[in-house]
Amino acid sequence: TEFYPSISNQVILFPLLEKELTKKEYDLLLPNVSQTFIIENNDNSSKITECKPNELFNLIESINNVYTY
């Protein structure tokens, strides 16, 4: 709420997970999240995968090369 004190009814965020948005921060937003997608970039293409909002971080952990710690 400090970073986004007042935002519209529909917002799209493209954070680098665990860098620009941690799981703890995401959990605070989760009650207001209706859809989540993962953009997976490979050498010659990108793939967009929809996932359930409460499974986002679990799915990311299962995908290789999405982010590093």
Backbone as a ProteinNet text record, in pm:
[ID]
protein_1_A
[PRIMARY]
TEFYPSISNQVILFPLLEKELTKKEYDLLLPNVSQTFIIENNDNSSKITECKPNELFNLIESINNVYTY
[TERTIARY]
80.6	0	84.7	207.3	291.7	341.6	377.3	430.4	319	202	85.4	-28.4	-19	-121.2	-260.1	-265.6	-395.3	-378.1	-436.1	-425.6	-564.3	-572.8	-703.5	-757.1	-873.4	-936.7	-866	-797.6	-727.1	-581.2	-491	-348.5	-273.9	-174.3	-88.6	52.1	112.4	249.7	337.6	458.2	555.3	683	675.3	795.1	887.5	1012.6	1105.8	1085.6	1030.2	996.5	1121.1	1111	1218.6	1327.3	1310.1	1401.6	1324.5	1218.2	1136.5	1008.8	973.8	855.4	883.9	891.1	917.8	788.2	801.5	683.3	604.8	674.4	608.1	524.9	581.4	507.9	390.5	414.7	308.1	192.8	224.3	119.7	29.4	84.4	2.6	-93.4	-50.1	-133.4	-232.8	-202.5	-277.4	-429.7	-485.5	-632.3	-694.7	-614.8	-665	-620	-553.6	-503.9	-606.9	-644.5	-744	-681.3	-572.1	-506.6	-356	-283.5	-138	-87.8	21.2	83.5	234	301.5	447.5	493.7	584.8	646.9	782.6	797.8	920.9	997.6	1113.6	1195.5	1301	1306.5	1409.1	1494.7	1589.2	1680	1608.5	1514.1	1450.3	1301.2	1248.4	1104	1066.8	941.8	885	756.6	726	605.1	532.4	401.1	319.2	233.2	242.1	167.6	81.3	-46.8	-135.5	-126.3	-133.6	-134.5	-228	-267.1	-353.4	-273.8	-336.1	-262.9	-192.9	-256.2	-193.7	-84.9	-61.9	41.9	158.6	159.1	260.1	403	435.5	573.6	612.3	518.6	547.8	578.3	502	525.4	658.8	690.1	817.2	935.9	925.8	1034.1	1054	948.1	958.6	1008.7	1011.7	1058.2	1205.5	1287	1430.1	1456	1555.7	1607.1	1509.2	1409.7	1320.4	1387.5	1445.6	1522.7	1625.3	1723.1	1823.7	1824.5	1867.2	1871.8	2000.6
-120.5	0	126.6	119.4	238.1	265.6	159.2	177.4	210.6	148.4	173.5	227.3	351	402.5	409.5	436	446.4	403.5	290.6	241.7	210.2	192	170.2	30.7	1.8	-128.3	-241.2	-208.5	-310.9	-269.4	-355.7	-325.4	-446.9	-421.1	-527.6	-499.6	-598.2	-586.4	-687.5	-647	-735.2	-738.9	-788.1	-787.4	-905.1	-886.1	-998.5	-1060.7	-1179.6	-1242	-1273.2	-1250	-1264.6	-1158.6	-1066.2	-952.8	-823	-804.6	-683.8	-708.7	-835.3	-872.1	-1004.4	-1001.2	-1123.1	-1199.3	-1322.4	-1402.2	-1336.6	-1282.8	-1215.6	-1096.3	-1017.2	-903.4	-951.5	-1056	-1111.1	-1163.4	-1227	-1279	-1167.1	-1048.1	-933.7	-890.2	-905	-868.4	-977.4	-1099.7	-1216.7	-1207.4	-1155.2	-1146.3	-1063.1	-978.3	-891.8	-935	-1047.8	-1096.6	-1190.3	-1162.5	-1248.1	-1343.3	-1302	-1388	-1369.7	-1477.7	-1469.3	-1546	-1495.4	-1556.2	-1552.8	-1649.8	-1652.2	-1634.6	-1542.2	-1525.6	-1593.4	-1698.3	-1776.9	-1747.7	-1684.7	-1649.9	-1755.9	-1802.2	-1896.8	-1828.5	-1900.1	-1840.3	-1775.9	-1847.2	-1797.5	-1770.7	-1781.3	-1763.6	-1729.5	-1693.7	-1670.2	-1750	-1792.2	-1870.4	-1809	-1793.8	-1739.4	-1851.7	-1872.8	-1979.4	-1919.2	-1950	-1904	-2000.8	-1948.4	-2034.3	-1975.2	-2056.7	-2009.2	-1911.7	-1802.2	-1702.4	-1758.8	-1852.4	-1905.6	-2008.6	-2041.3	-2137.9	-2074.3	-1943.6	-1875	-1908.8	-1890.2	-1911.8	-2059.4	-2148.4	-2291.4	-2329.8	-2276.6	-2307.1	-2251.2	-2133	-2071.8	-2153.2	-2203.9	-2286	-2412.8	-2460	-2582.9	-2558.3	-2433.1	-2399.6	-2358.1	-2418.6	-2386.1	-2252.1	-2181.6	-2058.9	-1942.2	-1941.2	-1825.9	-1713.3	-1746.9	-1649	-1724	-1653.3	-1712	-1636.7	-1702.1	-1638.2	-1563.9
0	0	0	46.6	43.6	-98	-169.2	-304.2	-402.6	-386.2	-471.1	-384.4	-339.9	-248	-310.3	-440	-506.4	-651.7	-686.7	-823.7	-876.5	-1005.7	-1067.2	-1036.3	-1090.6	-1067.5	-1140.6	-1247.8	-1324.6	-1338.8	-1294.5	-1296.9	-1349.5	-1433.1	-1483.7	-1433.6	-1369.1	-1319.2	-1391.2	-1424.8	-1486.9	-1402.2	-1280.2	-1195.3	-1224.3	-1192.2	-1187	-1050	-1049.3	-921.5	-841.1	-713.3	-615.2	-630.6	-723.7	-735.3	-714.2	-791.9	-779.1	-699.4	-682	-604.1	-533.8	-403.3	-326.9	-302.1	-258.8	-226.5	-113	-16.7	95.8	46.6	-42.6	-99.1	-184.4	-262.6	-346.7	-261.3	-151.7	-62.6	-9.6	6.5	47.9	-63	-186.6	-301.2	-339.8	-303.8	-350.6	-337.6	-230.6	-222.9	-335.5	-397.4	-504.6	-643.9	-654.1	-783	-844.3	-968.3	-1034	-1134.6	-1199.9	-1297.7	-1288.8	-1316.5	-1322.4	-1443.9	-1498.7	-1615.3	-1595.1	-1650.4	-1649.7	-1793	-1814.5	-1945.9	-1938	-2013.3	-2012.7	-2141	-2128.1	-2243.9	-2268.3	-2392	-2435.1	-2541	-2596.7	-2693.9	-2812.6	-2871.3	-2993	-2980.1	-2861.6	-2847.4	-2703.4	-2688.1	-2555.8	-2545.2	-2424.6	-2401.5	-2283	-2297	-2188.8	-2134.3	-2002.8	-1937.1	-1827.7	-1831.1	-1724.6	-1607.7	-1488	-1370	-1265.3	-1171.6	-1063.4	-976.7	-936.3	-857.7	-733.9	-664.8	-543	-572.2	-699.6	-736.5	-811.9	-824.2	-904.8	-863.6	-738.7	-695.6	-698.6	-674.5	-685.1	-829.1	-922.8	-1063.5	-1109.7	-1065.8	-1106	-1056.6	-936.4	-883.4	-965.4	-1029	-1107.8	-1250.3	-1293.6	-1428.7	-1420.8	-1502.1	-1502.5	-1568.9	-1520.9	-1581.9	-1584.3	-1499.3	-1495	-1416.5	-1303.6	-1227.8	-1144.4	-1097.5	-1010.7	-879.4	-775.5	-643.5	-627
[MASK]
+++++++++++++++++++++++++++++++++++++++++++++++++++++++++++++++++++++

